[in-house]
Amino acid sequence: MFFLSFFATNRDLMSPWVISCCMFILSCLFIVPNVGNWNVDLSFKTVITICLGLLSFGFGEITVRRLYKTKLAYHDYKISRKSNEKIPAIPINIHNAILILSIIFMSIVTYFYYKQVLNIAYAAGYSPSSSLPMLRFARIATTSLDEFATNKILGQFVIISYSYTYLMLFVLLYNLIYTKFQKKYLLYIIPIIIYLIQIILTGGRTQFIYLVSSAFLISVILYRFKNGEKNDKNIKYIKIGLLTFVLMLLVFYLLGSYTGKTAKLNLFDTLSIYTGSSVVALDHFLKNPGNSSDFFGGSTLFGFYDILRIFDSDIPKLLKQAEFVGLGNYETNVYTSYMRYIKDFSFLGFVIIEIFLGLFYSALYLNLKIANKPSVNLIIYVIIFQAIIECSIEERFFMNVLSLGYFIRIFYLILLYIWLVKPKLQNNNIHQKSTVDSSL
């Protein structure tokens, strides 16, 4: 499936279809050494289901590529005609006062967020003498109980911190790739570090994965914008990607010590459960589907029901967590993204959704490729790309991307981009165009 996607997309390693195949390869690689421990016996139906899902996604991507064939050909022609002369770019310089004020703002938000998490942990039974970490109590309370109220204004400030962090990540990587390093760039790193503390306070680790994968995607795409798209760079991208992945997994495991999640599991077992158990759980589901939800899309459309609840308080809050299944001495409740689609919409709905996702993500990706210049669209793309990063683990498109929380995140991001970055990128484009014209 990987080689089919790789050559069908003209050896484009950044293709959403190619990355989807890579994610399932990764999950399956972690199954192999655990076949005996987990009593794995994948059915033929599971293999066919995964192939069907990837082929359906690929059908969507190939359809978009066929529709964009003329634009892609023109894009390739422009790249081939592009002058080899390196035109110096102007760095995106945010005013020092804004950078310092934003650091102060995020620090204050993080402090009050810590106090809120601590109060939730105390309400859930935590004490300084507890054997489990404070974040473990807070995580249990927020995921299993609804009685702990949170500060809505503080929640919005945390979301603003999220949007600002991704904007600073984009600015930092743009400056490092297009210009030379300056000491001032360290001020762009501090908000990212503060945001990492906020991630730890959530008790979860997936946002860390999204941040690291976003940094990798932004770097590669910006590098392509600057130097053109050359397939001979694929090996370089693979090396950087593997190094990034290994470091990410190590930090992912270490972060678990703050929440008590890795207290009983070693590094390999932790990574195996988080990356490989989903495919085995999908196999369990396909063998014993169980009953469907009482609500249409009850295992998938959480974002839609959250919005409806704003207008009708009688609509109950749906439980996002799936049932646990046993894997030898372990348990898991992630089933890949496919399980929720099949459970809610049948196999036909599953195929239609995968085709739609292939159309959607490929259209976004190819529009970035054709535009061939940095913009807020790149940041939005990497933020919502988490649905592809976790396709072999858990469903994220309907649960996260199509949610009110993510719409608000993107809204804040666009406002911050228009205020802080867009004018500077426009000036940079004007400078580069005038430089080209004068050289001609």
N, C-alpha and C positions, 0 to 999 in steps of 0.2 A: 504494500500500500504506500509506503514511503517513496519507493523508487517511482511508482506510478505518478504520484503527486509531484515529485521532484522534476521529472522530465516533462510532464504535461504542463507545468508552469514555467518551462524554459529555465530550469535549474535555479529557481528563485527560492532561496532558503528562508526568506522573510514572508513567504506566502502563508496566509492563514491556514490553508489546507495542509501544507508541508509541516507547519508547527503543530497542527492537530495530530498528525500521524506521529510526530516525535514524542508528543505527550503520552500517547498510548504505548509507544515503544518503551518509554521510561517506566510506566506502570507495570508493564509485562516483565521487564527486566528484574524488577524487585519481587515478582511472583516466583521466578525460577528457583532461587535458593530456599524458598519457603514452602515448596510443594508438599514436603513431608510434614512439616510442622503445622500447616494450615489444613491438611487433608484436601488438597486442591485436586479437583477432577472436573475441569472446565468442559461443559457440554458443547456439542457442535452448534447448538442454537446460539450460545453466547458468542462463539467465533463469528458466525454469520451475522449476528446483530451488530457487532463492532464493525465488521467490514461494510455492512449496509449503511451504518451511520456515517462512516468516513467517505464512502462512495457518494452518498447523498450530499454531503457537504461539498465534496469535490465537484459534483455536477453543478451545484450553485456557483462555485468559483469559475469553472470553465465557461459557464454560460455568460458570466459577467465579462470574462476575458474576451470572449467572442464579440460581445457588444462593444467592447472598448478596443477592438483590434486596430481600427484606423488611428485612434488617438495614441495608442501605445506605439504604433509604427512611427508616427510623427514625433513622439517623445524620444524614441531611440535615434531618430534622424537628427534631432536637435542636439542630443548628447554627443553624437559622433562628430557634429560640426562645431561643437563648443571649443573655444580657444583653450590651448594648454597653458596659457599664461596664468599664473596664480595671482589673482587680484586680492589684495589685502582687505579683509573684512573689518568693520568697526565693531568692537565688543558691545554687548548690551550692558551698559553701565546704569545700574539703579542708584539713585542718590543715597549717599551714606546715611543721611538722616532717616530716610524711609527704611533702610535696612536695619538700623539700630532700633528704631521704634517698633518694627515688626518683630524683632528678636525679644524685646521687652514684652510686647503683647503676647507672643506665644509662650513665653516663660510664665507670665501671670496666669494664662489659661491653663497651662500644664499644672501649676500649683493647685489651682482650685479643682481641676479635674482629679488630681491625686486625692484631695480632701474628700471629694464626692465618692470616689472608689473606696476609700478607707471607711467612710460611714456605711456604705453598703456592706462591706465585709464585716464590720462590727455588728450590723443588724442581722447578718447571716450566721453569727456565732463565733466570729474570729476574735482572738485575743493574742497579745504579744507572746504568750507562752504556747500558742497552738503549734502542733507539729507540722501542719500544712502551711504553705505561704499565704500571705494576705490575699494575693490576687486569685488564689484558688477558691477562696470563699466568695469573693466578689463575682468570679466567673460563674460559679454554681448558682448564685442568687439571680444574676441577670439573665441566665439562659433557661432556668427552670421555673422561676417565680415572676409574677407581674406586680407584686405589691410594693416594690421599691421605686419611688418616684425619683426622676432625675430633673435637674435644672434645664429647662428648655433653652434659655438664653446661652448658658454654658455650652449646650449641645451645638448651637449654631456657631459659636466661637471655635469649637473644635473642628467643625466642618470647614470654616474659613481657614483654619490652620492647615487642614488637609489640602485645600485648593492652592494656598500660597506655597506649600512645600513642593507640590508638583510643578508649579510655575518656576520656582527657584531651581529645581532640578533641571528643568529645560534650559534656563538661562545659564546655569553653571556648565552644562555639557556643551551648549552652543559656543560659549566663550572658549572652552578648552579645545574644541575641535577646530573652530574657525580662527582663533587668535592665540597668542602666546599667554602663558600663565602669568597672572598678576597676584600680588599679595591680597588685593581686595577681594579676590574670589573666595577667600576663606569666610567672608561674611555671608556668602551664599550657602556655605556648608552648615553653618550653625543652625538655621531653621530646620534643616533636614535632620540633624542630630536631635533637636528638641522634639520633632515629630516622631522619631524612633522611640523616645521615652513615652510619648502618648500611646504608641502602638503597644508597648509593654504593659501600660496601665489598662488597656482593654482586656488583657488576659488572653488574647488571641495572637496568632502569628501569621495569618494569611495576608494581612496588609503589608507585612514585611516582604513577603514573596512578591506581591504586586509591585512594591516600590523598586525592588531589585530588578525584576523583569522589565519594568518600565524604563529604568536607567539603561538597560542593555538595548532595548528596542530603539529608544531615542538616540543612543550613541550610533548604532548601526545605520539608522535612516538618515541622520544628519551627516554622517561620514559619506553616505552615498550621494546626498545632495551636493556635497562639496567636491567630491572626487569622481563622480559618475558611478554607474552601476557596472561592475566588472565581475564576471563569474570566477575569475582567478583569485578573488578575495574570499571565496567561500571557506577555504581552509582556515583563513585567519579568523573569520566569524565563528567557525566551529570551535577553535581553540579558546577564543575569548568567552564564548558561551559556556563551554565546559568548565573553565576556571571560575566563571561567575556562579555557575550552578553548584560547584563543590563548596565554595565559600558560603553561598547562601544556605546550603544544607547544614553546614557546621554551625552557623549563627542561629539557624532555625532550631537546632537541637538545644543550643545553649539557652535560648530564650525560654524554652520549656521549663527550665529549672526555676524560673520566677513564678510559674503558675502551678508547679507540682505535676505537670503532665509527663515529664521525663524521669520522674523519681524511680519508677519501677522498670523502665525500659532503657536498654543501652542504645547507642547511636544507630546501629544497623536496624534493630527492631523498630525504633521510632520511625525511621525513614521508610521502612517496609510497610508499616501500617498506614502511614499517611499517603504513600504513593501507589502501592500495589494492591492493598486490600479492597479497593473500590471495584476492581474488575472481578475479583472473587465474589464480592457481595452482589454484584450484578448477576453473576451466574446463579447464586442462591435465589435471587428474586425471579429470574426467568423460569426456574424450576418450580417455584412456589409463589406465584404472583400475589396472592392474598386478595383482600377486598380493596376496591377503589374508594376514594374520598367521598364524603357526603356532599362536598361542594365541587362544582365544575372547576377543574384545574387546582384542586385543593392542595396538591403536592408541589405546585409550580408557581401559580399566579399570586404570590404573596404581595407583591407590589401593588397589583390592581385592587386586591381586597383591603390593603392598608389605605388606599385613596378613597375607596367606597366607604370605609368606616368613618372618614371625616364627615360624611353627609348622613350616615345612618349608623348610630352607635349600637344598634342591635346586631350588627354583623360581628361575629366572634373573631378573635385573633387566632389565626391558624398556626399550628405548631410546625415550625420549619424542620425540626430534627426528625430524621427517619428512624425506624426501629433498628436496634442493634442485632447483628447476627454474629454467631460464634465462628472464630477462626483458630481452632486448636485451643491454646490457652489465652487467646486474645479476643477482642470484640471490635467491630467497626460498624459505623452507621452512615458511611458514604458509599454510593453505588454508581459512580460516574454520572454524568449529566443525562445519560440515556434512560436510566430507570424512571426518573420523574416524568419524562416525556411519554414513555410507553404506558406508565401507570395511569396518567391523566388523559391521554389522547389516543391510545392504541398504537399499533405499529405504523399505521398509515399516517397518523398525526406526527409520530416520531420522524418519519421520512420527510414529511412536508416541513417540519420545523428545521431539520438539518439542512434542507435545500435553502430555506429562507436565511439561515445563519451563514451559509456559504455565499449567498448573494449579498447579504448585508456587509459582512466583514471584508469581502473581496472588493466591493464597490468603494468602501472607505479607504482601503489600502491602495487601490489603483488610482484613486483620485489624488492621494498624497504623492504617489509615484509620478503622475503626470504633471502635477503642479510643480514638483521638484524644488520647493523652497520651504523654509521653516515657517510655521504658523501655529495658531492655537489648535488647528485641526489635528496636528500631530500629537499634542498633549491629550486631547480628548480621546483620540484613537488608542493610545497606550493605556489610558485609564479604563476604558471599557473592554480592552483586549483580555482582561482577566478571565472572561468567559472561555476564551481559547486556552489560556494557560492552565485552567483547571478542568478542561473538558473531560479528561480521563479520571477525574477525582470527584467533582461535585458540580451540580448545576449552578451557574452564576448569572446567566443572561437575564432570566425572568426574576430570579430572586434578588439580584443586586442591581444590574445595569438598568433594568426597567423598573426602578423604584423611585419614590419621591426623594429619598435621601441622595441618590446619585444625580437626579435632575438638579437639586439644589447645589451639589458640589460643582457641577459643570457650569451652572449659572454664576456662582462666585468666581470660578476660574476665568470665565470670559470677561467679567467685569474687571478683575485684576489685570488680565492680559491687555485689555484695551487701555487701561490707565497707565501701566508700568512698562509694557514691552512693545506693543504694536507701533507706537510712533518711532521708536528706536530702530525697529526692523525696517520700517518704511524708509527712514533716512539712510539706512545701510544699503537698501536696494537702489535708491537714487544715486548714492555715491558710487556703487559698483557700475551702474549703467553709464554714468558720466565718465568713469574711468575707461570703460570699453570704447565709448564714442570718441574720446580724445585720442586713444591709441589708434583707432581706425583713421 
